[in-house]
Amino acid sequence: MTDHSDYQEVLSPNRYYDDTFDKEAIKLLPGEYYVTNRDMVLVTVLGSCVAACIRDRKSGVGGMNHFMLPENKAEAASPVATAARYGAYAMEMMINQLLKNGAKRENLEAKLFGGGNVLRGFTVTNVGQRNVEFAMDYLKNEKIRVVAQSILDIYPRKIYFFPATGKVMLRKLKHANNDTIIEREAEYGSRLKHADIEGDIDLF
């Protein structure tokens, strides 16, 4: 039997039940996003990537993404054009789904996390800061107010986002083994070098 209550939810490869919070949960990996209109928890671990938690403050429809800008391929006339296009795509995909799920643009608010300086071996200095600056500029241009943030620094973060209430629980991973986080984001960054973002996103 089809569960029609979540037919509009997006991208759910890592669904589990969280005994701590007694809720259904979604774990997001780099490059993923998820939107829901139900009372659940969205979880991710961030190094230099950024997660935007965006919700309709009146209806409780909300979502989280986990993304990174690709490295610049060349110092062209507009060296960040490719990166900015990919970042905009990552944001617009989620916002589009929020609006499809009944969120109203004028009610959207955001909480922003990540951008830690944890990656080694990237040719672009401080990729985390670039991710944060892009996300802040994007949200400002879209007139989506940032109501809370925990950004930059040198530590990875684990984020628990509860869209129904807007609450976020954050833990800085100061003593954890961060190799898995670093390797996962480095592999994601490598994939982005070959990303081909085409076409426009329709916003509703």
Secondary structure, 3 states (H helix, E strand, C coil): CCCHHHCCCCCCCCEEEECCCCEEEEEECCCCEEEECCCCEEEEEECCCEEEEEEECCCCCEEEECECCCCCCCCCCCCCHHHHHHHHHHHHHHHHHHHHCCCCHHHEEEEEEECCCCCCCCCCCCHHHHHHHHHHHHHHHCCCEEEEEEECCCCCEEEEEECCCCEEEEEECCCCCCHHHHHHHHHHHHHHCCCCCCCCCCCC
